[in-house]
């Protein structure tokens, strides 16, 4: 940020300096701009020099220009060499990178290996190193992404934006098929629809074996085109696990 409040930087970050890539020696506004233009990645931790965008002085990485005293970023991390507006960022030693805070609103889950909202402490299902898995929707990295992660009830992670897009098409985790949100209200609505929609005579006594994607229980229930409810948890997130058959007395 140059003196006088004029914003500089790129589409990713607002900053008043360019990073000198330790790999190729080229100057870029940020590592993402570098990675998008080059055939290799910029190691943020090895950045040693920056160039002021106001006076063009090449200097060691620091928060303020030693030549014209311009502020390179309201926030600066000397480990990640992140310069940006103040977004209440903090550096998480366990994650190894900077996160958007405020820090007091988050905790680091050592098993999931990710900083999560305090509202999820003790209320989420942990999966070992789940943050190091790519998002199953876009297949891009989650751990270092600038887009926040959404924790599903099953413990799997999606980018927040990918989760929102997924809900436009369906309600199940793309990895394990578990319901991605509380569907109780919809299941009760489906109860009414099933009760009001009788099956044709030839299907009225048809039974089928099902597997529940939510609780993994197996049940034998009456076949219905609108859905088949798990006897254990009453979810309709089920899949047929065998052929349809008639009760023994009708065979």
N, C-alpha and C positions, 0 to 999 in steps of 0.2 A: 504494500500500500504506500503509494507515494505521498509526500507531504501535500497537504491541501485536500486530502480525502479522495483523490482520483483512484478508482479501483483498477487494478491490473491483475494479470494472471491468465487463467485459461478457463475452459468450460468446467473443469473439475475443482479448481481452487482459486481463491482470491489471494494474491501475494505480490510482493514488490521485487521479486528476484527470480532468476533462472538458475536451475540446478546444473552443475557441470557433471555429466555422467562419468563415473569412475571407469566405466567399461570402454567407452569410445571417445570420451573427451568432448562430446558435443553438448551444447546448451539447450535445455528444454524447460518449459514452465513447470512440469511435474513429471513424475515417473510414468504416469498413465499416458501422457502425450508421447513420451519417449518410446514406451513399449508398443504403442500403436503405429509408430513410424519406423521403428527399427526391427531387425530380426532377432533381437535378444532382449532380455529384461534388465532394467536398472535396479541395482541393489541399493535400496534406500539407506541402509545402514552404513554403506561405504562412501556416501557423499561427503566430500571434504571441502568443496569450494562452491560458491554461488556468485552470480554476477548481478549487481544492482541494475534494475531496469530503468532507473532514473539517470544515474551518472556513469553507468557501464563499468564500474570498478569491479574487477574480479578479486575475491577475498575469501577468507575462511568462512565456513557456514556459521552464521550467527543471526540473532534476531533483528539487529539494526545495522545499517550500512556504516562502515567506519569512515567513509568518505563524505557523503552528504547527510548522513544521520537519518535517512528514510527508514521507516519501520517496514520490515519485510512481511511481517504477519503479526496480528494481535496474539495469535498462539504460535509458539515454536517449541518443537521437541528436539532436543539435542541428540536423541537416540535414533528416531525415525527420520529426522530432518524434514519434519512436516511443518510447513508454514501455511496459515489460513486465518480466516476470520475467527473471532472468539465464538465457538459453539459449545463451550463448557467441556472441551476435550480433556482427556487425561491419558497418560501412558500406563497401560497395564503390563506389568512385568511378566505375568503368567501367560497372557496372550502373545506378548512379544511385540505389540504394536499399539498405536493410539486408538482410543475409542471416543465416540461422542457421548458426553455425560448429560447431566452432572454426575460426577463420580459417586457421590453419596446415594444416588438412586439405583446403583447397580452393584452386583456382587459377581465374583468369578467362580463359576462351577468347575472344580478341578477335574471332575469326571467327564463332563461334556467338553471341557477345555474351551470355555467361552464366557464372556461377561453377559449376564442376563439381568433383566429387571428384578428389583427386590420383590415385586409381586409374585415372582415365580419361585422364590426360595422355599424349598420343601414342597412345592406344588407342581413340579414337572417330573417327567420320567427321564432319568439319565441314561444316556448311551455313551459308552466309552469313545472319546475323541470324535464325537459326531460332527463337531464344527470343521473337522478336517476333510469331511466328505463333500463332494460337489453337490450343488443344488440339483435334485432330480428333475426339475422342470427345464431349466436353461443350461444345465451341465456346466455352470461356471462356479468358481471358487466362492465359498461362503465366508470362511474365516477372515480373509483380508478384504472382503468386499466393502465398498462404501455404502451399500444398501443393507439395511438392518435385516436381521434374521428373525423368522417367526417359528416358534417352537410348537409343534403339533402335539396333541394329547399322547400320541404313540412315542414321542421323543425325537422323531426325525425333524430336520430343519429344512426350511425353504426360505429363499429371499422373500422379504415382506411383499414386494411387488409381484413376485411369482405366485405367492399364496393368494393374493387378491385376484389375479388373473385366473387361477385354478378354480376359484369359487364360482366363476362365471360359467364353467363347464361341468363341474362335478363337486363332490364333497369328500372324496376319499384320498388318503395319502397315496401318492403314486408308487411308493416303495412297498408298503405292507397292506394297503387297502383299508386300513383302519379309518373310521370316521374322523375327519379333520377338524370337526367342531361339534358342539353339543346339538344333536339331532332330535332330542326327546320330543320337542313340540311338533316337529314334522312327523315323527313316528306315530304320535297320537292322532294326527290328522289323517295319516294313512290308514290307521285302524278304522276310522269312520268310513273312508272310501272303500276299503275292502268289505266292510259289513254291508254297504249299500250297493255293492256290485257282485251279484251272484254269478257263479261260473255256469257255463252251459252244462246240461245234464250229464254228458259223458265225462266231465271233469270234476263233478261235485264230490266224488268220493276218492279222488286220486290223491295218493300220499307221495311225498318225496323226501329224500334225505338232504339236509342242508348243512353247510358249514358257515358259522358266523365269523365275519371278518373283524368284529369288534372284541368278542370274548373268546373266540376259537372253539366254542362249544359246538357239538354236533347234535342235531335234532331231526326227528321225523315229523313233518307237519303236512297239513293239507295244502295241495298245490293251488296257487292263485297267480294270475297273470300280473297283478299289480304289485306283488311282493309277497315274500314268505318270512314270517316273523320268528326270530330266535326264541325258543322256549326258555332259555336261561336269562338273557338280558333284555329281551323284548325289542331288539334292534331289527330293522329290516335290511341292514347292510349284510346280506347273506348271499351265498352262492350255492347252486345245486351241486350236491356231492354224490349223486347217484341217479339211477333211472327212476322215472315215475312208476308207481305200482298201485294196484288196488288193494284194499284191505283183504285179508285172507278169506273172509266169509264171502267175498264177491268174486274170487278167482275161480 
